[in-house]
Amino acid sequence: MEVLWVKLTPPCHPRLTASIIYCLIYHPPRAPSQAVLMEHIINTCDILKIRYPSAKFVICGDFNEINTEELENALSLSQVVDFPTHNQSVLDEIVTDLSNQYLPPQPLPPVGKSTHLSILWTPIPTTNHHQPPIIRKYRPTPDSLIRGFGQWLVHYPWVEVLTVSEVDIKWENYSTTITQAYHHFFPEKSTTVHPSDMPWITTRIKKTH
């Protein structure tokens, strides 16, 4: 019995799927390890779902005589291969929760000296065009800068406002001064976000993930 777990995280993924976790298996014919394999896959998937709640799962490989209904029921997955892969039996299967995002699998000739058919499983074509990242500008307002701005407001003499009699000029001078001070105390910064990012996703979160 062989099991390999692989987590893939594409840079741009469909429908906010953060990552795809593959479980690749080989279960020898007539091996007495079906219960152990099923328990391992189900327990591991449960752990990974907690750690990566947005992840999708693909469990595939040579199952031989294993009935995958236990996996499908326990993990809310579907088996999508509907054609024989070895003689008249469906031994090679794909159990997944991505069936709605992929076309039905297609049989291909065996690779090399293998006696099993290959399986082509293709994503459903999308009409969505690639959306480039968006640069958003903002002005951080930490407590230290707010205190500095407040002290400036208290001590600034406002000569250009108090010494002018015309209301329009007073307002223009005030607006100019307060805007310049705001830009000085709260300098502008920029961050890059992707259109598919959740509103709460920040650059800091991405760097620490």
C-alpha positions, 0 to 999 in steps of 0.5 A, spaced: 500 500 500 502 506 498 499 513 499 502 520 497 499 527 499 500 533 495 498 540 496 498 545 490 496 552 491 495 555 484 497 563 483 490 564 480 485 559 482 477 558 480 472 560 485 476 562 491 479 555 491 485 556 496 488 550 494 487 543 492 490 537 496 491 530 492 491 524 495 495 519 490 494 511 492 496 504 490 492 499 493 495 492 491 490 486 489 487 482 495 491 486 500 488 486 507 489 493 508 482 496 506 480 498 512 487 501 514 487 505 508 480 508 508 481 510 516 487 513 514 484 517 508 478 519 512 482 522 518 487 525 514 482 529 510 478 531 516 485 534 519 486 538 513 479 540 512 480 544 519 487 546 517 485 548 510 477 550 510 477 552 503 481 547 500 478 542 495 480 534 495 482 529 489 483 522 491 485 518 486 489 512 484 489 504 483 484 502 488 483 495 485 477 492 489 476 497 494 469 500 494 470 507 495 463 509 497 465 509 504 470 515 502 464 518 498 459 518 504 464 520 510 467 526 506 461 528 501 465 526 495 464 523 488 467 518 484 467 521 477 470 515 473 465 511 469 469 507 464 473 500 465 480 502 466 483 495 466 479 489 462 472 490 464 473 493 471 474 500 474 480 499 478 483 507 477 478 512 480 478 519 482 474 521 488 473 528 489 469 535 491 471 538 484 466 534 479 462 540 478 468 544 475 471 539 471 469 535 465 467 528 465 474 524 465 476 521 458 480 514 457 486 514 454 491 509 452 496 506 457 502 509 458 509 504 457 508 497 459 502 499 463 495 494 463 491 500 465 488 506 461 490 513 462 485 518 465 484 525 462 481 529 467 480 536 464 477 543 468 471 546 465 473 552 460 472 558 463 470 565 459 473 569 465 478 573 463 485 574 467 484 579 472 490 583 473 492 585 481 489 592 483 493 597 487 490 600 492 492 606 496 491 608 503 494 612 509 495 608 515 493 612 522 497 609 528 496 612 535 503 615 534 501 619 528 494 621 531 497 624 537 502 628 533 497 630 528 493 632 534 499 636 537 500 640 531 492 642 531 493 645 538 499 649 537 499 651 530 497 659 529 493 659 523 495 666 521 493 665 514 486 664 516 485 669 522 488 675 518 484 674 512 477 677 512 474 674 506 470 667 508 472 664 501 479 665 502 479 663 509 476 657 507 481 656 502 487 657 506 484 652 511 483 647 507 490 647 504 493 647 510 489 642 513 490 637 507 498 639 507 498 637 514 494 631 513 498 628 508 505 630 512 502 626 518 499 620 514 503 619 508 500 615 503 502 607 502 500 602 497 498 595 497 497 590 491 490 585 492 487 580 487 480 581 485 479 574 488 481 576 495 477 576 501 476 583 503 479 581 510 485 579 506 491 583 507 499 583 505 501 582 512 496 575 512 499 573 505 506 574 507 505 570 514 501 564 510 
